[in-house]
Structure formats: C-alpha cells, structure tokens
Amino acid sequence: MDKYILRKEYFGGIIADVNNFCVNSVDKIQYEAIKELRKIKNDSHVNVYECETHDNVLSAPTSSTIYPSLKCNSDCEFCFVKSIEGKYRFDMTYKEFCECVDKLKLVGVIDIEIMGGEPLLIPWILDGILYIANNGMHVSINTNAILLDDMMLNRLGMIENLSLRISIQDGFDSLPSYILQMLEICKKQSIRIDILSVLQKKNCDKLIELLRCLPKEIVKNL
C-alpha cells in the first residue's frame, strides 16, 4: 500500500504522508531528486502523479469531500442539509461511490473526506472507507458517533490511513465522560481521532468545559 504520494506541480511538487495526511511542498530540484531516489530504490511505497501543470494553479485539490447520503439520525439546528434535503433524495450506490473515488485518485487527490448526513447510516460505508484506503489515499469520515460500535471500531482500527472525525453538536451535559471513553477506545485501536463542533451562543460554555477535559494531543486547533 502507498505510504507517500509525490505529485508534480508548477513550482516543483507536493509530497504527502498518506497515513497522517501531512502535506509538504518541494521545489523542482527536490521533486526530481525524490523521484529519482524512488526509481533507484524501487520503492513501491511512493506513488508518483505527473499530471499536466499550469502556472499558479494546483493540478488538483489535495483533499475532496464526498456526500454519499444526506440522511441523518440527528437534528442539528444549524445544519445546511435541512434546506436542501427535499432537493437531493437519492443516495449513492457503492458502485457510484467507487467510481467517484477512482476519478479522484486519477488526478492525484490525497485525502477524501466522507460527510453527510450521517455516513454510518449507509450499509456499505465500511467497505467504502476500505476502498479509499486500499487505493492509497488518506480517508476521513465525519460522524456523530451515535452508531459506532465495537465491530465498526475493530474494522476501522485495521486501516492505517484513517482519521475518525467525531462531530459534537448537542447533548453537552453527558459529553465529557462519553468523549473520554471514546478516545480511550480509539487509542487502543490506534485510530486517529479529531473532535469537531460548531460554536454557538448556547453551547459556548459547554464547549469550553469540553476542551478543558480533552487530552492535550487532541486539542490542537481551535
């Protein structure tokens, strides 16, 4: 499986650590040196994309988002899905999802984020996550974690290039203990986890309380 992606750009290129979705730029000399070193070492862990480049424009996004379904088991008042759910009623099939992933890989996208709705409502979503990972890209899944169970966490724990993004929007009174329990489970499974929320007037105090109880390695970006 690819561990790094090297992608040609007008300024030289970008190199990404797929497991951690860490992206760095390199100049033209560094790009050619890395590519040549890969050839000499016959390193199958580095995947090279040499797409057509244009001045001052990336050849493709580094990250892309797929919304396979807008169905959700939560009712967050700020969510944009409420305003469009009547217009987009059809869910993606697994085949359509894979075709979309194939097209994104072809142009050198490094990370695919799965959003919704609630992605874990989709019967084939774990297979979809694995399909992205097996294609050498980093995969992020944004979930409210309501449906997360031991079977899902066991399967997710087997995927190295995965970030589990838990979206916390309500139920703040019971959150600290729940989140700490979830973090402990994910740590045992070696799952990278991010905590996401939307700042609102009514949850400001609770978010501060939540931040205070989280481990320092989780609270990186505010």
Biotite code that builds the C-alpha atoms (Angstrom):
import biotite.structure as struc

atoms = struc.array([
    struc.Atom([0.000, 0.000, 0.000], chain_id="A", res_id=1, res_name="MET", atom_name="CA", element="C"),
    struc.Atom([1.235, 3.520, -0.805], chain_id="A", res_id=2, res_name="ASP", atom_name="CA", element="C"),
    struc.Atom([2.616, 5.403, 2.178], chain_id="A", res_id=3, res_name="LYS", atom_name="CA", element="C"),
    struc.Atom([3.563, 8.562, 0.311], chain_id="A", res_id=4, res_name="TYR", atom_name="CA", element="C"),
    struc.Atom([2.204, 10.445, -2.680], chain_id="A", res_id=5, res_name="ILE", atom_name="CA", element="C"),
    struc.Atom([4.514, 12.619, -4.767], chain_id="A", res_id=6, res_name="LEU", atom_name="CA", element="C"),
    struc.Atom([2.607, 14.916, -7.115], chain_id="A", res_id=7, res_name="ARG", atom_name="CA", element="C"),
    struc.Atom([4.092, 17.232, -9.738], chain_id="A", res_id=8, res_name="LYS", atom_name="CA", element="C"),
    struc.Atom([3.149, 20.916, -9.570], chain_id="A", res_id=9, res_name="GLU", atom_name="CA", element="C"),
    struc.Atom([4.195, 24.097, -11.380], chain_id="A", res_id=10, res_name="TYR", atom_name="CA", element="C"),
    struc.Atom([6.575, 25.078, -8.518], chain_id="A", res_id=11, res_name="PHE", atom_name="CA", element="C"),
    struc.Atom([8.021, 21.569, -8.188], chain_id="A", res_id=12, res_name="GLY", atom_name="CA", element="C"),
    struc.Atom([5.658, 19.284, -6.342], chain_id="A", res_id=13, res_name="GLY", atom_name="CA", element="C"),
    struc.Atom([3.969, 18.205, -3.145], chain_id="A", res_id=14, res_name="ILE", atom_name="CA", element="C"),
    struc.Atom([4.734, 15.140, -1.081], chain_id="A", res_id=15, res_name="ILE", atom_name="CA", element="C"),
    struc.Atom([2.178, 13.713, 1.327], chain_id="A", res_id=16, res_name="ALA", atom_name="CA", element="C"),
    struc.Atom([2.347, 11.219, 4.157], chain_id="A", res_id=17, res_name="ASP", atom_name="CA", element="C"),
    struc.Atom([-0.849, 9.275, 3.456], chain_id="A", res_id=18, res_name="VAL", atom_name="CA", element="C"),
    struc.Atom([-1.155, 7.737, 6.917], chain_id="A", res_id=19, res_name="ASN", atom_name="CA", element="C"),
    struc.Atom([-1.156, 11.102, 8.689], chain_id="A", res_id=20, res_name="ASN", atom_name="CA", element="C"),
    struc.Atom([-2.360, 13.321, 5.825], chain_id="A", res_id=21, res_name="PHE", atom_name="CA", element="C"),
    struc.Atom([0.657, 15.583, 6.217], chain_id="A", res_id=22, res_name="CYS", atom_name="CA", element="C"),
    struc.Atom([1.377, 17.565, 3.039], chain_id="A", res_id=23, res_name="VAL", atom_name="CA", element="C"),
    struc.Atom([4.606, 19.441, 2.248], chain_id="A", res_id=24, res_name="ASN", atom_name="CA", element="C"),
    struc.Atom([5.788, 21.338, -0.811], chain_id="A", res_id=25, res_name="SER", atom_name="CA", element="C"),
    struc.Atom([9.086, 20.674, -2.600], chain_id="A", res_id=26, res_name="VAL", atom_name="CA", element="C"),
    struc.Atom([10.864, 22.684, -5.270], chain_id="A", res_id=27, res_name="ASP", atom_name="CA", element="C"),
    struc.Atom([11.702, 21.354, -8.727], chain_id="A", res_id=28, res_name="LYS", atom_name="CA", element="C"),
    struc.Atom([15.153, 20.068, -7.729], chain_id="A", res_id=29, res_name="ILE", atom_name="CA", element="C"),
    struc.Atom([13.775, 18.265, -4.661], chain_id="A", res_id=30, res_name="GLN", atom_name="CA", element="C"),
    struc.Atom([10.929, 16.807, -6.717], chain_id="A", res_id=31, res_name="TYR", atom_name="CA", element="C"),
    struc.Atom([13.304, 15.308, -9.287], chain_id="A", res_id=32, res_name="GLU", atom_name="CA", element="C"),
    struc.Atom([15.638, 14.039, -6.542], chain_id="A", res_id=33, res_name="ALA", atom_name="CA", element="C"),
    struc.Atom([12.821, 12.230, -4.705], chain_id="A", res_id=34, res_name="ILE", atom_name="CA", element="C"),
    struc.Atom([11.516, 10.758, -7.949], chain_id="A", res_id=35, res_name="LYS", atom_name="CA", element="C"),
    struc.Atom([14.978, 9.543, -8.936], chain_id="A", res_id=36, res_name="GLU", atom_name="CA", element="C"),
    struc.Atom([15.644, 8.085, -5.481], chain_id="A", res_id=37, res_name="LEU", atom_name="CA", element="C"),
    struc.Atom([12.333, 6.212, -5.674], chain_id="A", res_id=38, res_name="ARG", atom_name="CA", element="C"),
    struc.Atom([13.416, 4.731, -9.013], chain_id="A", res_id=39, res_name="LYS", atom_name="CA", element="C"),
    struc.Atom([16.859, 3.711, -7.729], chain_id="A", res_id=40, res_name="ILE", atom_name="CA", element="C"),
    struc.Atom([15.443, 2.075, -4.580], chain_id="A", res_id=41, res_name="LYS", atom_name="CA", element="C"),
    struc.Atom([12.468, 0.646, -6.462], chain_id="A", res_id=42, res_name="ASN", atom_name="CA", element="C"),
    struc.Atom([10.313, 1.983, -3.631], chain_id="A", res_id=43, res_name="ASP", atom_name="CA", element="C"),
    struc.Atom([6.741, 0.785, -4.103], chain_id="A", res_id=44, res_name="SER", atom_name="CA", element="C"),
    struc.Atom([5.557, 2.843, -1.109], chain_id="A", res_id=45, res_name="HIS", atom_name="CA", element="C"),
    struc.Atom([5.821, 6.110, -3.061], chain_id="A", res_id=46, res_name="VAL", atom_name="CA", element="C"),
    struc.Atom([3.173, 6.756, -5.707], chain_id="A", res_id=47, res_name="ASN", atom_name="CA", element="C"),
    struc.Atom([4.073, 9.446, -8.285], chain_id="A", res_id=48, res_name="VAL", atom_name="CA", element="C"),
    struc.Atom([1.477, 11.537, -10.149], chain_id="A", res_id=49, res_name="TYR", atom_name="CA", element="C"),
    struc.Atom([2.751, 13.550, -13.104], chain_id="A", res_id=50, res_name="GLU", atom_name="CA", element="C"),
    struc.Atom([-0.364, 15.380, -14.252], chain_id="A", res_id=51, res_name="CYS", atom_name="CA", element="C"),
    struc.Atom([-0.446, 18.394, -16.545], chain_id="A", res_id=52, res_name="GLU", atom_name="CA", element="C"),
    struc.Atom([0.518, 21.543, -14.632], chain_id="A", res_id=53, res_name="THR", atom_name="CA", element="C"),
    struc.Atom([-0.413, 25.220, -15.082], chain_id="A", res_id=54, res_name="HIS", atom_name="CA", element="C"),
    struc.Atom([1.221, 28.340, -13.654], chain_id="A", res_id=55, res_name="ASP", atom_name="CA", element="C"),
    struc.Atom([-0.020, 29.454, -10.236], chain_id="A", res_id=56, res_name="ASN", atom_name="CA", element="C"),
    struc.Atom([-2.667, 26.714, -10.038], chain_id="A", res_id=57, res_name="VAL", atom_name="CA", element="C"),
    struc.Atom([-2.504, 23.306, -8.352], chain_id="A", res_id=58, res_name="LEU", atom_name="CA", element="C"),
    struc.Atom([-3.011, 20.402, -10.741], chain_id="A", res_id=59, res_name="SER", atom_name="CA", element="C"),
    struc.Atom([-5.795, 19.076, -8.446], chain_id="A", res_id=60, res_name="ALA", atom_name="CA", element="C"),
    struc.Atom([-7.134, 19.597, -4.915], chain_id="A", res_id=61, res_name="PRO", atom_name="CA", element="C"),
    struc.Atom([-5.185, 17.881, -2.153], chain_id="A", res_id=62, res_name="THR", atom_name="CA", element="C"),
    struc.Atom([-8.477, 16.968, -0.457], chain_id="A", res_id=63, res_name="SER", atom_name="CA", element="C"),
    struc.Atom([-12.006, 16.293, -1.668], chain_id="A", res_id=64, res_name="SER", atom_name="CA", element="C"),
    struc.Atom([-15.336, 15.613, 0.056], chain_id="A", res_id=65, res_name="THR", atom_name="CA", element="C"),
    struc.Atom([-17.966, 13.034, -0.892], chain_id="A", res_id=66, res_name="ILE", atom_name="CA", element="C"),
    struc.Atom([-21.551, 13.186, 0.395], chain_id="A", res_id=67, res_name="TYR", atom_name="CA", element="C"),
    struc.Atom([-22.891, 9.657, -0.286], chain_id="A", res_id=68, res_name="PRO", atom_name="CA", element="C"),
    struc.Atom([-26.154, 10.424, 1.533], chain_id="A", res_id=69, res_name="SER", atom_name="CA", element="C"),
    struc.Atom([-27.865, 13.312, 3.324], chain_id="A", res_id=70, res_name="LEU", atom_name="CA", element="C"),
    struc.Atom([-29.825, 11.044, 5.678], chain_id="A", res_id=71, res_name="LYS", atom_name="CA", element="C"),
    struc.Atom([-29.118, 11.714, 9.341], chain_id="A", res_id=72, res_name="CYS", atom_name="CA", element="C"),
    struc.Atom([-30.113, 10.457, 12.776], chain_id="A", res_id=73, res_name="ASN", atom_name="CA", element="C"),
    struc.Atom([-29.515, 13.824, 14.425], chain_id="A", res_id=74, res_name="SER", atom_name="CA", element="C"),
    struc.Atom([-31.250, 17.200, 14.129], chain_id="A", res_id=75, res_name="ASP", atom_name="CA", element="C"),
    struc.Atom([-28.664, 19.968, 14.472], chain_id="A", res_id=76, res_name="CYS", atom_name="CA", element="C"),
    struc.Atom([-30.434, 23.294, 14.036], chain_id="A", res_id=77, res_name="GLU", atom_name="CA", element="C"),
    struc.Atom([-27.638, 24.982, 12.069], chain_id="A", res_id=78, res_name="PHE", atom_name="CA", element="C"),
    struc.Atom([-27.185, 22.146, 9.540], chain_id="A", res_id=79, res_name="CYS", atom_name="CA", element="C"),
    struc.Atom([-27.405, 23.125, 5.864], chain_id="A", res_id=80, res_name="PHE", atom_name="CA", element="C"),
    struc.Atom([-28.883, 19.717, 4.973], chain_id="A", res_id=81, res_name="VAL", atom_name="CA", element="C"),
    struc.Atom([-32.283, 20.861, 6.239], chain_id="A", res_id=82, res_name="LYS", atom_name="CA", element="C"),
    struc.Atom([-32.511, 23.440, 3.481], chain_id="A", res_id=83, res_name="SER", atom_name="CA", element="C"),
    struc.Atom([-31.708, 21.051, 0.631], chain_id="A", res_id=84, res_name="ILE", atom_name="CA", element="C"),
    struc.Atom([-32.860, 17.607, 1.768], chain_id="A", res_id=85, res_name="GLU", atom_name="CA", element="C"),
    struc.Atom([-36.032, 17.858, -0.332], chain_id="A", res_id=86, res_name="GLY", atom_name="CA", element="C"),
    struc.Atom([-33.982, 18.528, -3.481], chain_id="A", res_id=87, res_name="LYS", atom_name="CA", element="C"),
    struc.Atom([-31.493, 15.670, -3.153], chain_id="A", res_id=88, res_name="TYR", atom_name="CA", element="C"),
    struc.Atom([-33.301, 12.499, -2.146], chain_id="A", res_id=89, res_name="ARG", atom_name="CA", element="C"),
    struc.Atom([-31.151, 9.849, -3.792], chain_id="A", res_id=90, res_name="PHE", atom_name="CA", element="C"),
    struc.Atom([-28.275, 8.079, -2.050], chain_id="A", res_id=91, res_name="ASP", atom_name="CA", element="C"),
    struc.Atom([-25.133, 6.996, -3.880], chain_id="A", res_id=92, res_name="MET", atom_name="CA", element="C"),
    struc.Atom([-24.711, 3.321, -4.604], chain_id="A", res_id=93, res_name="THR", atom_name="CA", element="C"),
    struc.Atom([-21.472, 1.570, -3.668], chain_id="A", res_id=94, res_name="TYR", atom_name="CA", element="C"),
    struc.Atom([-20.599, 1.368, -7.369], chain_id="A", res_id=95, res_name="LYS", atom_name="CA", element="C"),
    struc.Atom([-21.123, 5.121, -7.860], chain_id="A", res_id=96, res_name="GLU", atom_name="CA", element="C"),
    struc.Atom([-19.040, 5.811, -4.768], chain_id="A", res_id=97, res_name="PHE", atom_name="CA", element="C"),
    struc.Atom([-16.149, 3.687, -6.051], chain_id="A", res_id=98, res_name="CYS", atom_name="CA", element="C"),
    struc.Atom([-16.315, 5.343, -9.480], chain_id="A", res_id=99, res_name="GLU", atom_name="CA", element="C"),
    struc.Atom([-16.044, 8.740, -7.788], chain_id="A", res_id=100, res_name="CYS", atom_name="CA", element="C"),
    struc.Atom([-13.043, 7.578, -5.745], chain_id="A", res_id=101, res_name="VAL", atom_name="CA", element="C"),
    struc.Atom([-11.371, 6.226, -8.906], chain_id="A", res_id=102, res_name="ASP", atom_name="CA", element="C"),
    struc.Atom([-11.719, 9.607, -10.652], chain_id="A", res_id=103, res_name="LYS", atom_name="CA", element="C"),
    struc.Atom([-10.279, 11.472, -7.670], chain_id="A", res_id=104, res_name="LEU", atom_name="CA", element="C"),
    struc.Atom([-7.335, 9.086, -7.472], chain_id="A", res_id=105, res_name="LYS", atom_name="CA", element="C"),
    struc.Atom([-6.662, 9.550, -11.181], chain_id="A", res_id=106, res_name="LEU", atom_name="CA", element="C"),
    struc.Atom([-5.972, 13.276, -10.722], chain_id="A", res_id=107, res_name="VAL", atom_name="CA", element="C"),
    struc.Atom([-3.852, 12.798, -7.590], chain_id="A", res_id=108, res_name="GLY", atom_name="CA", element="C"),
    struc.Atom([-6.204, 13.701, -4.737], chain_id="A", res_id=109, res_name="VAL", atom_name="CA", element="C"),
    struc.Atom([-4.518, 12.751, -1.461], chain_id="A", res_id=110, res_name="ILE", atom_name="CA", element="C"),
    struc.Atom([-7.371, 12.813, 1.062], chain_id="A", res_id=111, res_name="ASP", atom_name="CA", element="C"),
    struc.Atom([-11.083, 12.022, 0.741], chain_id="A", res_id=112, res_name="ILE", atom_name="CA", element="C"),
    struc.Atom([-13.473, 13.092, 3.484], chain_id="A", res_id=113, res_name="GLU", atom_name="CA", element="C"),
    struc.Atom([-16.817, 11.315, 3.776], chain_id="A", res_id=114, res_name="ILE", atom_name="CA", element="C"),
    struc.Atom([-19.615, 13.503, 5.088], chain_id="A", res_id=115, res_name="MET", atom_name="CA", element="C"),
    struc.Atom([-23.416, 13.602, 5.212], chain_id="A", res_id=116, res_name="GLY", atom_name="CA", element="C"),
    struc.Atom([-25.947, 13.405, 6.785], chain_id="A", res_id=117, res_name="GLY", atom_name="CA", element="C"),
    struc.Atom([-24.601, 10.605, 8.914], chain_id="A", res_id=118, res_name="GLU", atom_name="CA", element="C"),
    struc.Atom([-22.332, 8.310, 6.843], chain_id="A", res_id=119, res_name="PRO", atom_name="CA", element="C"),
    struc.Atom([-22.637, 5.381, 9.274], chain_id="A", res_id=120, res_name="LEU", atom_name="CA", element="C"),
    struc.Atom([-26.302, 5.005, 8.251], chain_id="A", res_id=121, res_name="LEU", atom_name="CA", element="C"),
    struc.Atom([-25.092, 3.745, 4.849], chain_id="A", res_id=122, res_name="ILE", atom_name="CA", element="C"),
    struc.Atom([-24.955, -0.106, 4.852], chain_id="A", res_id=123, res_name="PRO", atom_name="CA", element="C"),
    struc.Atom([-21.801, -0.329, 2.708], chain_id="A", res_id=124, res_name="TRP", atom_name="CA", element="C"),
    struc.Atom([-19.880, 2.603, 4.212], chain_id="A", res_id=125, res_name="ILE", atom_name="CA", element="C"),
    struc.Atom([-17.162, 0.487, 5.898], chain_id="A", res_id=126, res_name="LEU", atom_name="CA", element="C"),
    struc.Atom([-16.422, -1.129, 2.531], chain_id="A", res_id=127, res_name="ASP", atom_name="CA", element="C"),
    struc.Atom([-16.308, 2.364, 1.016], chain_id="A", res_id=128, res_name="GLY", atom_name="CA", element="C"),
    struc.Atom([-13.797, 3.539, 3.611], chain_id="A", res_id=129, res_name="ILE", atom_name="CA", element="C"),
    struc.Atom([-11.640, 0.483, 2.939], chain_id="A", res_id=130, res_name="LEU", atom_name="CA", element="C"),
    struc.Atom([-11.867, 1.083, -0.825], chain_id="A", res_id=131, res_name="TYR", atom_name="CA", element="C"),
    struc.Atom([-10.386, 4.567, -0.416], chain_id="A", res_id=132, res_name="ILE", atom_name="CA", element="C"),
    struc.Atom([-7.650, 3.307, 1.920], chain_id="A", res_id=133, res_name="ALA", atom_name="CA", element="C"),
    struc.Atom([-6.718, 0.427, -0.387], chain_id="A", res_id=134, res_name="ASN", atom_name="CA", element="C"),
    struc.Atom([-6.366, 2.930, -3.234], chain_id="A", res_id=135, res_name="ASN", atom_name="CA", element="C"),
    struc.Atom([-3.533, 4.616, -1.348], chain_id="A", res_id=136, res_name="GLY", atom_name="CA", element="C"),
    struc.Atom([-5.343, 7.760, -0.189], chain_id="A", res_id=137, res_name="MET", atom_name="CA", element="C"),
    struc.Atom([-5.995, 9.100, 3.276], chain_id="A", res_id=138, res_name="HIS", atom_name="CA", element="C"),
    struc.Atom([-9.647, 8.782, 4.308], chain_id="A", res_id=139, res_name="VAL", atom_name="CA", element="C"),
    struc.Atom([-11.535, 10.898, 6.843], chain_id="A", res_id=140, res_name="SER", atom_name="CA", element="C"),
    struc.Atom([-15.055, 10.092, 7.991], chain_id="A", res_id=141, res_name="ILE", atom_name="CA", element="C"),
    struc.Atom([-17.173, 12.693, 9.745], chain_id="A", res_id=142, res_name="ASN", atom_name="CA", element="C"),
    struc.Atom([-19.671, 11.067, 12.130], chain_id="A", res_id=143, res_name="THR", atom_name="CA", element="C"),
    struc.Atom([-21.760, 11.945, 15.178], chain_id="A", res_id=144, res_name="ASN", atom_name="CA", element="C"),
    struc.Atom([-20.596, 8.568, 16.598], chain_id="A", res_id=145, res_name="ALA", atom_name="CA", element="C"),
    struc.Atom([-24.104, 7.531, 17.682], chain_id="A", res_id=146, res_name="ILE", atom_name="CA", element="C"),
    struc.Atom([-23.866, 4.310, 15.649], chain_id="A", res_id=147, res_name="LEU", atom_name="CA", element="C"),
    struc.Atom([-20.242, 3.481, 16.429], chain_id="A", res_id=148, res_name="LEU", atom_name="CA", element="C"),
    struc.Atom([-19.951, 0.014, 17.967], chain_id="A", res_id=149, res_name="ASP", atom_name="CA", element="C"),
    struc.Atom([-17.160, -2.464, 18.720], chain_id="A", res_id=150, res_name="ASP", atom_name="CA", element="C"),
    struc.Atom([-17.456, -4.192, 15.330], chain_id="A", res_id=151, res_name="MET", atom_name="CA", element="C"),
    struc.Atom([-17.066, -0.887, 13.473], chain_id="A", res_id=152, res_name="MET", atom_name="CA", element="C"),
    struc.Atom([-14.176, 0.262, 15.647], chain_id="A", res_id=153, res_name="LEU", atom_name="CA", element="C"),
    struc.Atom([-12.400, -3.081, 15.181], chain_id="A", res_id=154, res_name="ASN", atom_name="CA", element="C"),
    struc.Atom([-12.641, -2.743, 11.403], chain_id="A", res_id=155, res_name="ARG", atom_name="CA", element="C"),
    struc.Atom([-11.643, 0.924, 11.435], chain_id="A", res_id=156, res_name="LEU", atom_name="CA", element="C"),
    struc.Atom([-8.669, 0.089, 13.660], chain_id="A", res_id=157, res_name="GLY", atom_name="CA", element="C"),
    struc.Atom([-7.235, -2.085, 10.877], chain_id="A", res_id=158, res_name="MET", atom_name="CA", element="C"),
    struc.Atom([-6.992, 0.901, 8.483], chain_id="A", res_id=159, res_name="ILE", atom_name="CA", element="C"),
    struc.Atom([-3.736, 2.836, 8.901], chain_id="A", res_id=160, res_name="GLU", atom_name="CA", element="C"),
    struc.Atom([-4.567, 5.831, 6.710], chain_id="A", res_id=161, res_name="ASN", atom_name="CA", element="C"),
    struc.Atom([-7.773, 6.823, 8.509], chain_id="A", res_id=162, res_name="LEU", atom_name="CA", element="C"),
    struc.Atom([-8.954, 9.774, 10.584], chain_id="A", res_id=163, res_name="SER", atom_name="CA", element="C"),
    struc.Atom([-12.182, 9.427, 12.550], chain_id="A", res_id=164, res_name="LEU", atom_name="CA", element="C"),
    struc.Atom([-13.757, 12.866, 12.892], chain_id="A", res_id=165, res_name="ARG", atom_name="CA", element="C"),
    struc.Atom([-16.399, 12.918, 15.649], chain_id="A", res_id=166, res_name="ILE", atom_name="CA", element="C"),
    struc.Atom([-18.842, 15.792, 15.266], chain_id="A", res_id=167, res_name="SER", atom_name="CA", element="C"),
    struc.Atom([-20.183, 17.020, 18.612], chain_id="A", res_id=168, res_name="ILE", atom_name="CA", element="C"),
    struc.Atom([-23.127, 19.402, 18.395], chain_id="A", res_id=169, res_name="GLN", atom_name="CA", element="C"),
    struc.Atom([-25.572, 18.664, 21.230], chain_id="A", res_id=170, res_name="ASP", atom_name="CA", element="C"),
    struc.Atom([-26.002, 16.615, 24.417], chain_id="A", res_id=171, res_name="GLY", atom_name="CA", element="C"),
    struc.Atom([-23.162, 18.523, 26.065], chain_id="A", res_id=172, res_name="PHE", atom_name="CA", element="C"),
    struc.Atom([-24.163, 17.593, 29.621], chain_id="A", res_id=173, res_name="ASP", atom_name="CA", element="C"),
    struc.Atom([-23.005, 13.994, 29.151], chain_id="A", res_id=174, res_name="SER", atom_name="CA", element="C"),
    struc.Atom([-20.240, 14.683, 26.639], chain_id="A", res_id=175, res_name="LEU", atom_name="CA", element="C"),
    struc.Atom([-17.023, 14.817, 28.677], chain_id="A", res_id=176, res_name="PRO", atom_name="CA", element="C"),
    struc.Atom([-17.316, 11.251, 30.008], chain_id="A", res_id=177, res_name="SER", atom_name="CA", element="C"),
    struc.Atom([-18.559, 9.948, 26.638], chain_id="A", res_id=178, res_name="TYR", atom_name="CA", element="C"),
    struc.Atom([-15.762, 11.596, 24.659], chain_id="A", res_id=179, res_name="ILE", atom_name="CA", element="C"),
    struc.Atom([-13.058, 10.419, 27.071], chain_id="A", res_id=180, res_name="LEU", atom_name="CA", element="C"),
    struc.Atom([-14.400, 6.869, 26.812], chain_id="A", res_id=181, res_name="GLN", atom_name="CA", element="C"),
    struc.Atom([-14.415, 7.103, 23.007], chain_id="A", res_id=182, res_name="MET", atom_name="CA", element="C"),
    struc.Atom([-10.855, 8.470, 22.977], chain_id="A", res_id=183, res_name="LEU", atom_name="CA", element="C"),
    struc.Atom([-9.669, 5.578, 25.147], chain_id="A", res_id=184, res_name="GLU", atom_name="CA", element="C"),
    struc.Atom([-11.259, 3.018, 22.806], chain_id="A", res_id=185, res_name="ILE", atom_name="CA", element="C"),
    struc.Atom([-9.766, 4.682, 19.733], chain_id="A", res_id=186, res_name="CYS", atom_name="CA", element="C"),
    struc.Atom([-6.356, 4.822, 21.401], chain_id="A", res_id=187, res_name="LYS", atom_name="CA", element="C"),
    struc.Atom([-6.449, 1.064, 21.992], chain_id="A", res_id=188, res_name="LYS", atom_name="CA", element="C"),
    struc.Atom([-7.431, 0.542, 18.353], chain_id="A", res_id=189, res_name="GLN", atom_name="CA", element="C"),
    struc.Atom([-4.727, 3.008, 17.165], chain_id="A", res_id=190, res_name="SER", atom_name="CA", element="C"),
    struc.Atom([-7.380, 5.134, 15.443], chain_id="A", res_id=191, res_name="ILE", atom_name="CA", element="C"),
    struc.Atom([-6.572, 8.785, 14.834], chain_id="A", res_id=192, res_name="ARG", atom_name="CA", element="C"),
    struc.Atom([-9.439, 10.905, 16.139], chain_id="A", res_id=193, res_name="ILE", atom_name="CA", element="C"),
    struc.Atom([-10.467, 14.544, 15.688], chain_id="A", res_id=194, res_name="ASP", atom_name="CA", element="C"),
    struc.Atom([-13.238, 16.288, 17.646], chain_id="A", res_id=195, res_name="ILE", atom_name="CA", element="C"),
    struc.Atom([-15.333, 18.795, 15.680], chain_id="A", res_id=196, res_name="LEU", atom_name="CA", element="C"),
    struc.Atom([-18.025, 21.205, 16.779], chain_id="A", res_id=197, res_name="SER", atom_name="CA", element="C"),
    struc.Atom([-19.749, 24.414, 15.724], chain_id="A", res_id=198, res_name="VAL", atom_name="CA", element="C"),
    struc.Atom([-19.512, 27.334, 18.127], chain_id="A", res_id=199, res_name="LEU", atom_name="CA", element="C"),
    struc.Atom([-22.918, 28.764, 19.025], chain_id="A", res_id=200, res_name="GLN", atom_name="CA", element="C"),
    struc.Atom([-24.147, 31.153, 21.718], chain_id="A", res_id=201, res_name="LYS", atom_name="CA", element="C"),
    struc.Atom([-25.970, 28.390, 23.541], chain_id="A", res_id=202, res_name="LYS", atom_name="CA", element="C"),
    struc.Atom([-23.049, 25.936, 23.655], chain_id="A", res_id=203, res_name="ASN", atom_name="CA", element="C"),
    struc.Atom([-20.112, 28.277, 24.291], chain_id="A", res_id=204, res_name="CYS", atom_name="CA", element="C"),
    struc.Atom([-19.742, 27.434, 27.997], chain_id="A", res_id=205, res_name="ASP", atom_name="CA", element="C"),
    struc.Atom([-20.151, 23.702, 27.375], chain_id="A", res_id=206, res_name="LYS", atom_name="CA", element="C"),
    struc.Atom([-17.522, 23.728, 24.624], chain_id="A", res_id=207, res_name="LEU", atom_name="CA", element="C"),
    struc.Atom([-15.050, 25.403, 26.972], chain_id="A", res_id=208, res_name="ILE", atom_name="CA", element="C"),
    struc.Atom([-15.790, 22.703, 29.551], chain_id="A", res_id=209, res_name="GLU", atom_name="CA", element="C"),
    struc.Atom([-15.272, 20.012, 26.914], chain_id="A", res_id=210, res_name="LEU", atom_name="CA", element="C"),
    struc.Atom([-11.942, 21.500, 25.800], chain_id="A", res_id=211, res_name="LEU", atom_name="CA", element="C"),
    struc.Atom([-10.675, 21.524, 29.369], chain_id="A", res_id=212, res_name="ARG", atom_name="CA", element="C"),
    struc.Atom([-11.287, 17.796, 29.799], chain_id="A", res_id=213, res_name="CYS", atom_name="CA", element="C"),
    struc.Atom([-9.736, 16.694, 26.495], chain_id="A", res_id=214, res_name="LEU", atom_name="CA", element="C"),
    struc.Atom([-6.141, 15.390, 26.307], chain_id="A", res_id=215, res_name="PRO", atom_name="CA", element="C"),
    struc.Atom([-3.647, 17.985, 25.055], chain_id="A", res_id=216, res_name="LYS", atom_name="CA", element="C"),
    struc.Atom([-2.788, 15.942, 21.965], chain_id="A", res_id=217, res_name="GLU", atom_name="CA", element="C"),
    struc.Atom([-6.417, 16.225, 20.817], chain_id="A", res_id=218, res_name="ILE", atom_name="CA", element="C"),
    struc.Atom([-6.786, 19.978, 21.353], chain_id="A", res_id=219, res_name="VAL", atom_name="CA", element="C"),
    struc.Atom([-4.557, 21.168, 18.508], chain_id="A", res_id=220, res_name="LYS", atom_name="CA", element="C"),
    struc.Atom([-6.668, 23.602, 16.524], chain_id="A", res_id=221, res_name="ASN", atom_name="CA", element="C"),
    struc.Atom([-9.377, 25.955, 17.770], chain_id="A", res_id=222, res_name="LEU", atom_name="CA", element="C"),
])
